[in-house]
Amino acid sequence: MATSLWSRSKQKKLILLMMMMLEDDSSVSKKVARKTWAHFWLLRRQEKGAFYTIFRELSVEDSDGFSEYMRMPFATFSQLADMLSESIRKQDTPMRMAISSRECLALTLRFLGTGESFQSLSFQFRIGKATVGEIIIEVCDAIYHALKTEFLQTPNETAKWKESADLFHSRWNIPNNLGAIDGKRIVLQKPAHAGSHFHDYKGNESIITLVVAGPDYECLYVDVGTYGRNPDEHAWSRCSLKMELENPDNPLNIPADEPLPGSSKPVPFVLTGDEAFPLSEHVLKPYPNRNLSVEQRVANYRISRGRRISENLLGILVNRLRCFKVPFLLHPSKVKIITLAALSLHNWLRAVASSRNVYCPPTLIDREDR
């Protein structure tokens, strides 16, 4: 009886040992099967990737096609690439050649201009999908930090605010107007464990981008990241611009009150917005559309001429940088980086003479006929 029990236990041990050996063999075979560190089609990037084929062909043979492909002329692209080269350049390794800064920029601009998925861009540029995502966020962050100081900085000088107000008056017939304020909901994929924080009134998951537009469709101020379930008023109530406008020390150096044309009573300079924003000393919104007098209707018309500039700015941004037309499959923190980079790029392209009409053709902006 003892012998039979020992033999059975020995058999069990042998079976367990054989199973362990089989598992070891399978793990070894899996390791052997992954000897290559990249797909072979990725290794042909410098031969057949989009940056080395269509990008170079357009830059040499078709300037208009390149402008549409990159949303800017080749000279402007080169200027931006030189500005960012130090911040996005990678070092070569013994294993491989690093992706050049110009290729990283071309990939990012293509994403901003089209909103294509990372997988689609991976196939075009022959760069791994995960690497595509890392490049886009890194380059967008570099664009924002390179341009924000000069091209996305809220004015803090009285002369600049006065210049903005004078342009609003001469172009859009609205006096004492510093800027137009509006909010845009940027649709994204619902983050994990987010509950209903991002669920907005349209049934989408989104975050709010609050912008203040200047008279030339430039962005004077931006606040990104408020939960989509909140109204635009909530985004305004928590933003830094509102706090600075209400600060009695006047850190923004807002001009002193001036009378309107044809009047002698001084009134404050204001931001114009729609019904979503509360009426205050520095925020002007239209009268409610009920039983309006002729004077009130005229006032609403004037106010609408000012506040629509922010809507036009966002319209131009979405029309030219079409990544905002599709839901972002990214974390809200990364969407914020992309949005700040896009608005910085918008202001810069509008300011650079060589790219102004390429990025924003005259057909996209308001113009008055006879």
C-alpha positions as CSV (number, residue, x, y, z in Angstrom):
1,M,0.0,0.0,0.0
2,A,2.8,2.4,0.9
3,T,4.6,1.6,-2.4
4,S,1.6,2.4,-4.5
5,L,1.0,5.8,-2.6
6,W,4.7,6.7,-3.2
7,S,4.5,5.9,-6.9
8,R,1.4,8.0,-7.3
9,S,2.9,11.0,-5.6
10,K,6.0,10.5,-7.8
11,Q,3.9,10.4,-10.9
12,K,2.2,13.7,-9.8
13,K,5.6,15.3,-9.3
14,L,6.7,14.1,-12.8
15,I,3.6,15.5,-14.4
16,L,4.0,18.9,-12.7
17,L,7.6,19.0,-13.8
18,M,6.7,18.2,-17.4
19,M,4.0,21.0,-17.3
20,M,6.6,23.5,-16.0
21,M,9.0,22.5,-18.8
22,L,6.3,22.9,-21.4
23,E,5.5,26.4,-20.0
24,D,9.1,27.4,-20.1
25,D,9.4,26.2,-23.7
26,S,6.3,28.2,-24.8
27,S,7.7,31.4,-23.1
28,V,11.0,30.9,-24.9
29,S,9.3,30.4,-28.2
30,K,7.3,33.6,-27.7
31,K,10.5,35.5,-27.0
32,V,12.2,34.0,-30.0
33,A,9.2,35.0,-32.2
34,R,9.7,38.7,-31.3
35,K,13.3,39.1,-32.4
36,T,12.5,42.2,-34.5
37,W,12.0,45.5,-32.7
38,A,9.8,47.1,-35.4
39,H,7.6,46.1,-38.3
40,F,9.5,46.0,-41.5
41,W,7.2,48.5,-43.2
42,L,8.0,51.0,-40.5
43,L,11.7,50.6,-41.2
44,R,11.1,51.9,-44.8
45,R,9.9,55.3,-43.4
46,Q,12.8,57.3,-45.0
47,E,11.9,55.7,-48.4
48,K,8.1,55.8,-48.5
49,G,6.9,57.8,-45.5
50,A,4.6,60.8,-46.2
51,F,7.3,63.3,-45.1
52,Y,9.8,61.9,-47.6
53,T,7.3,61.6,-50.5
54,I,4.3,63.8,-50.8
55,F,5.6,66.5,-48.4
56,R,8.8,67.0,-50.3
57,E,7.1,66.8,-53.7
58,L,4.6,69.5,-52.7
59,S,7.3,71.7,-51.2
60,V,9.2,71.7,-54.6
61,E,6.5,71.3,-57.2
62,D,3.2,72.7,-55.9
63,S,3.3,75.7,-53.4
64,D,-0.5,76.0,-53.3
65,G,-0.9,72.3,-52.6
66,F,1.7,72.5,-49.9
67,S,-0.2,75.4,-48.3
68,E,-3.4,73.4,-48.2
69,Y,-1.6,70.3,-47.0
70,M,0.1,72.1,-44.1
71,R,-2.2,75.2,-43.7
72,M,0.8,77.4,-44.3
73,P,3.4,78.2,-47.0
74,F,6.7,76.3,-47.0
75,A,8.7,79.4,-45.9
76,T,6.4,79.8,-42.9
77,F,6.8,76.1,-42.1
78,S,10.5,76.4,-42.2
79,Q,10.4,79.5,-39.9
80,L,8.3,77.6,-37.4
81,A,10.5,74.5,-37.6
82,D,13.6,76.6,-36.9
83,M,11.8,78.1,-33.8
84,L,11.0,74.7,-32.4
85,S,14.1,72.7,-33.5
86,E,15.9,72.9,-30.2
87,S,12.9,72.0,-28.0
88,I,11.7,68.9,-30.1
89,R,15.0,67.6,-31.5
90,K,15.9,64.0,-30.5
91,Q,19.3,62.4,-30.3
92,D,20.3,59.5,-32.6
93,T,21.0,56.2,-30.9
94,P,23.2,53.1,-31.9
95,M,19.9,51.3,-32.6
96,R,18.2,53.9,-34.9
97,M,18.2,57.3,-36.4
98,A,15.9,59.8,-34.5
99,I,12.9,61.2,-36.2
100,S,13.8,64.8,-37.3
101,S,12.2,67.8,-35.8
102,R,10.8,68.9,-39.2
103,E,9.1,65.5,-39.6
104,C,7.6,65.7,-36.1
105,L,6.3,69.2,-36.9
106,A,4.8,68.0,-40.3
107,L,3.1,65.1,-38.5
108,T,1.6,67.4,-35.9
109,L,0.4,70.0,-38.3
110,R,-1.2,67.3,-40.4
111,F,-3.1,66.1,-37.3
112,L,-4.2,69.6,-36.4
113,G,-5.3,70.3,-40.0
114,T,-7.2,67.1,-40.6
115,G,-8.1,65.5,-37.3
116,E,-7.0,62.1,-38.6
117,S,-6.6,59.3,-36.1
118,F,-3.2,58.3,-34.8
119,Q,-3.5,55.0,-36.6
120,S,-4.1,56.7,-39.9
121,L,-1.2,59.0,-39.4
122,S,0.9,56.0,-38.4
123,F,0.3,54.4,-41.7
124,Q,1.0,57.6,-43.7
125,F,4.2,58.6,-42.0
126,R,5.3,55.1,-41.2
127,I,5.8,55.8,-37.5
128,G,4.4,53.7,-34.7
129,K,1.0,54.6,-33.4
130,A,2.2,55.1,-29.8
131,T,5.1,57.3,-31.0
132,V,2.7,59.4,-33.1
133,G,0.7,60.2,-30.0
134,E,3.8,61.1,-28.1
135,I,5.1,63.3,-30.9
136,I,1.9,65.3,-31.3
137,I,1.5,66.2,-27.6
138,E,5.2,67.1,-27.3
139,V,5.2,69.3,-30.4
140,C,1.9,71.0,-29.4
141,D,3.4,71.8,-26.0
142,A,6.5,73.2,-27.7
143,I,4.4,75.3,-30.1
144,Y,2.4,76.8,-27.1
145,H,5.5,77.6,-25.1
146,A,7.3,79.1,-28.1
147,L,4.4,81.4,-29.2
148,K,2.4,82.2,-26.0
149,T,4.5,85.1,-24.7
150,E,4.2,87.2,-27.9
151,F,1.0,85.8,-29.6
152,L,-1.3,84.5,-26.8
153,Q,-0.7,87.0,-24.1
154,T,-3.6,89.1,-22.7
155,P,-2.9,92.8,-23.1
156,N,-1.9,94.6,-19.9
157,E,-1.2,98.1,-21.3
158,T,-3.8,100.8,-21.6
159,A,-2.6,101.7,-25.1
160,K,-3.2,98.2,-26.4
161,W,-6.7,98.1,-24.9
162,K,-7.4,101.4,-26.5
163,E,-6.1,100.3,-29.9
164,S,-8.4,97.2,-29.7
165,A,-11.4,99.4,-28.7
166,D,-10.7,101.8,-31.5
167,L,-10.6,99.0,-34.1
168,F,-13.9,97.6,-32.8
169,H,-15.4,101.0,-33.2
170,S,-14.1,101.7,-36.7
171,R,-14.6,98.2,-38.1
172,W,-17.7,96.9,-36.3
173,N,-19.4,100.1,-35.1
174,I,-19.4,99.2,-31.4
175,P,-17.7,101.8,-29.1
176,N,-15.9,101.1,-25.8
177,N,-15.6,97.4,-26.7
178,L,-12.4,95.6,-25.5
179,G,-13.2,92.2,-26.9
180,A,-15.8,89.6,-27.7
181,I,-16.3,86.6,-25.3
182,D,-17.7,83.2,-26.2
183,G,-17.3,79.6,-25.2
184,K,-16.8,76.5,-27.3
185,R,-17.4,72.9,-26.3
186,I,-14.6,70.6,-27.4
187,V,-16.0,67.1,-27.8
188,L,-13.9,64.2,-26.5
189,Q,-14.2,60.6,-25.5
190,K,-15.5,60.1,-22.0
191,P,-12.6,59.6,-19.6
192,A,-12.5,56.6,-17.4
193,H,-14.3,57.0,-14.0
194,A,-15.4,60.5,-15.0
195,G,-19.1,60.1,-14.1
196,S,-21.2,62.9,-15.5
197,H,-18.7,65.7,-15.2
198,F,-18.1,66.0,-18.9
199,H,-21.7,65.3,-20.1
200,D,-23.0,68.5,-21.6
201,Y,-26.5,69.6,-22.6
202,K,-26.1,68.4,-26.2
203,G,-25.5,64.8,-25.0
204,N,-21.7,64.8,-25.7
205,E,-18.7,64.5,-23.5
206,S,-16.8,67.8,-23.6
207,I,-14.7,70.5,-22.0
208,I,-15.3,74.2,-22.4
209,T,-12.9,76.6,-24.1
210,L,-13.5,80.2,-23.1
211,V,-12.0,82.8,-25.6
212,V,-11.9,86.5,-25.8
213,A,-11.5,87.7,-29.4
214,G,-9.9,90.9,-30.6
215,P,-11.2,93.0,-33.6
216,D,-8.9,91.2,-36.0
217,Y,-10.1,87.7,-35.1
218,E,-7.1,87.2,-32.8
219,C,-7.4,85.5,-29.4
220,L,-6.7,87.8,-26.5
221,Y,-7.4,85.4,-23.7
222,V,-8.2,81.7,-23.4
223,D,-9.3,79.4,-20.6
224,V,-9.5,75.7,-21.2
225,G,-10.7,72.8,-19.1
226,T,-14.0,73.5,-17.4
227,Y,-16.3,70.4,-17.2
228,G,-18.7,70.3,-20.1
229,R,-21.7,69.8,-17.8
230,N,-21.4,73.4,-16.7
231,P,-22.7,76.5,-18.6
232,D,-20.4,79.1,-20.1
233,E,-21.3,81.3,-17.2
234,H,-19.6,78.9,-14.8
235,A,-16.4,78.9,-16.9
236,W,-16.5,82.7,-16.9
237,S,-17.0,82.9,-13.1
238,R,-13.9,80.9,-12.3
239,C,-11.5,82.3,-14.9
240,S,-8.6,84.5,-14.1
241,L,-9.7,87.3,-16.5
242,K,-12.9,88.0,-14.5
243,M,-11.0,88.2,-11.3
244,E,-8.5,90.7,-12.8
245,L,-11.3,92.8,-14.3
246,E,-13.0,93.0,-10.9
247,N,-9.7,93.8,-9.1
248,P,-9.8,97.4,-7.9
249,D,-6.0,97.7,-8.5
250,N,-6.7,97.3,-12.2
251,P,-3.8,94.9,-13.0
252,L,-4.7,94.8,-16.7
253,N,-4.6,98.6,-17.0
254,I,-8.1,98.8,-18.5
255,P,-8.7,102.4,-19.8
256,A,-10.7,104.8,-17.7
257,D,-14.4,105.3,-18.4
258,E,-15.1,107.4,-21.6
259,P,-18.4,108.8,-22.9
260,L,-20.0,107.1,-25.9
261,P,-20.1,109.1,-29.2
262,G,-22.8,111.8,-28.9
263,S,-22.9,111.6,-25.1
264,S,-21.1,113.2,-22.2
265,K,-21.6,110.6,-19.6
266,P,-18.5,108.3,-19.1
267,V,-19.2,104.6,-19.3
268,P,-16.8,101.7,-18.7
269,F,-15.0,99.7,-21.4
270,V,-16.6,96.2,-21.7
271,L,-16.5,92.7,-23.2
272,T,-19.5,91.8,-25.3
273,G,-21.1,88.4,-25.0
274,D,-24.3,86.5,-25.5
275,E,-27.1,85.7,-23.1
276,A,-25.0,83.0,-21.4
277,F,-22.9,85.6,-19.6
278,P,-24.1,87.7,-16.6
279,L,-24.4,91.5,-17.0
280,S,-21.8,93.3,-15.1
281,E,-19.6,96.5,-15.1
282,H,-17.2,95.0,-17.7
283,V,-19.5,92.5,-19.5
284,L,-22.3,93.7,-21.9
285,K,-24.9,91.4,-23.3
286,P,-28.1,92.0,-25.5
287,Y,-31.5,92.9,-24.1
288,P,-33.8,89.8,-23.8
289,N,-35.8,89.4,-27.0
290,R,-39.2,90.4,-25.6
291,N,-41.1,93.6,-26.2
292,L,-38.1,95.6,-27.3
293,S,-38.3,99.2,-28.2
294,V,-36.6,100.6,-31.3
295,E,-33.7,101.9,-29.3
296,Q,-33.2,98.5,-27.6
297,R,-33.3,96.7,-31.0
298,V,-30.6,99.1,-32.3
299,A,-28.5,98.5,-29.2
300,N,-28.8,94.7,-29.7
301,Y,-27.7,95.0,-33.3
302,R,-24.7,97.0,-32.2
303,I,-23.8,94.5,-29.5
304,S,-24.2,91.6,-31.9
305,R,-21.7,93.2,-34.3
306,G,-19.2,93.1,-31.5
307,R,-19.8,89.7,-30.0
308,R,-20.0,87.8,-33.2
309,I,-16.2,88.3,-33.7
310,S,-15.6,85.6,-31.1
311,E,-17.9,83.2,-33.0
312,N,-16.1,84.0,-36.2
313,L,-12.7,83.4,-34.6
314,L,-13.9,79.9,-33.4
315,G,-15.4,79.3,-36.8
316,I,-12.1,80.1,-38.6
317,L,-10.2,77.9,-36.1
318,V,-12.4,74.9,-36.7
319,N,-12.5,75.4,-40.4
320,R,-8.7,75.5,-40.8
321,L,-7.7,73.2,-38.0
322,R,-10.2,70.4,-38.4
323,C,-9.1,68.3,-35.5
324,F,-11.8,70.2,-33.6
325,K,-14.5,68.7,-35.9
326,V,-14.1,65.2,-34.6
327,P,-14.1,63.9,-31.0
328,F,-10.7,63.7,-29.3
329,L,-9.8,60.2,-28.2
330,L,-7.4,61.7,-25.6
331,H,-7.4,62.6,-21.9
332,P,-8.7,66.1,-21.2
333,S,-5.3,67.3,-20.1
334,K,-3.8,66.4,-23.5
335,V,-6.8,68.1,-25.3
336,K,-6.0,71.2,-23.3
337,I,-2.4,71.2,-24.6
338,I,-3.6,70.8,-28.2
339,T,-6.2,73.6,-27.9
340,L,-3.7,76.1,-26.5
341,A,-1.2,75.2,-29.2
342,A,-3.9,75.6,-31.9
343,L,-4.9,79.1,-30.6
344,S,-1.3,80.1,-30.4
345,L,-0.7,78.9,-34.0
346,H,-3.9,80.7,-35.1
347,N,-2.7,84.0,-33.7
348,W,0.8,83.5,-35.2
349,L,-0.4,82.6,-38.6
350,R,-2.7,85.6,-38.7
351,A,0.2,87.9,-37.7
352,V,2.8,86.6,-40.1
353,A,2.3,88.4,-43.4
354,S,3.3,85.5,-45.6
355,S,0.8,83.1,-44.1
356,R,-2.1,85.4,-43.2
357,N,-4.2,85.0,-46.4
358,V,-3.1,81.3,-46.8
359,Y,-4.3,80.3,-43.3
360,C,-7.4,82.6,-43.4
361,P,-8.5,83.5,-46.9
362,P,-10.6,86.6,-47.3
363,T,-13.6,84.4,-48.0
364,L,-13.6,83.2,-44.4
365,I,-14.0,86.6,-42.7
366,D,-16.8,89.1,-42.7
367,R,-16.8,91.9,-45.2
368,E,-19.3,94.6,-45.9
369,D,-20.8,95.3,-49.3
370,R,-22.4,98.5,-50.4
